[in-house]
Amino acid sequence: MNPMGIFGGTFDPIHYGHLRTAFELQQALRLQEIRFLPAGNPPHRQQPLADAQLRLQMVRAATEGHRGFVVDDREVRKASPSYSIETLAELRKEFPDRSVCLIVGMDAFLSLPKWHQWQELLQLSHLVVAHRPGWRAPASGPLGELLVDHGTGRIADLHDATSGKIFIHAVTQLEISSTELRLLIASQRDPRFLMPDSVRKIIMDTGCYLDQPTPK
Ligand code: ATP
C-alpha cells in the first residue's frame, strides 16, 4: 500500500532530532515517502516564535535533496488552526489507497487524548510512535487500552492496511529540542552541528530567535 510517513510539527526550528528520527523511520519501516507538515497555527500549544513562512523555509532547506523527504505546506497556507485529524482526512481523500503513518514522539503520543477527535484518528491513519529520551509506553489507562487493541510489532501490518495500527519504534536518541535551540540562539551561542548548516544560515541571516528572554 505504498506507505507514507507524516511528520508534523512546529519545527521552530527544525533540527537533527527531527531529521534523524524521520530518516530512521523511513529506512526501518520502508516508507516510500516522509511528508513534513509544518504547522501553521497550532491550537494546542503556545504560538511559535518564527512565523510560518520562515519555519516552512527552514524545513524546505533541511530536507532538500534527500530522496523521499517531501514538504507539504497545506497547514501553513490555511488561515484557520489546523487540527491533525482534518489534515489526515484531506490526505486520506487525496490518497485513498495508500497507507498513511502519522509519526509522533512518545511525548505527543502521551498527550493524544487531548487532541481534537483523537478517537477517529486510527480510522484515517496508522500511528508510528518514536521513542524519545525519558519516555515510556503507557501500560494502563486509555492509551494502554488503545495499545492492546491496535498495537503491532509487525512492519508488514503498516504496509498491508491503510490505517488502524500503532507501531512503537525506538530511534537514536538525540537530546535536541527546539525550545533549547531558541534559548541557545537568544543567548548568542552557535547552533552548529545541532541542525543542518542550511537551517543555521537562515537563522543567522534573519536574526530570528534573538528577541526572547535568555535563560537565567
Ligand atoms: P519544542 O521544544 O518547541 O516543543 P519540539 O521539537 O518538541 O519543539 P515539534 O517541532 O512540534 O516540537 O516536534 C515535532 C515532532 O518531533 C514531535 O512529534 C516531537 O515529539 C518530535 N521530536 C522533537 N524533538 C525530537 C528529538 N530530539 N528526537 C525525536 N523526536 C523529536
Residues whose N, C-alpha, C, O or C-beta is under 5 A from the ligand:
A	BS01	ATP	G8 G9 T10 F11 D12 G17 H18 T21 I103 V104 G105 A108 H131 R132 L174 E175 I176 S177 S178 T179
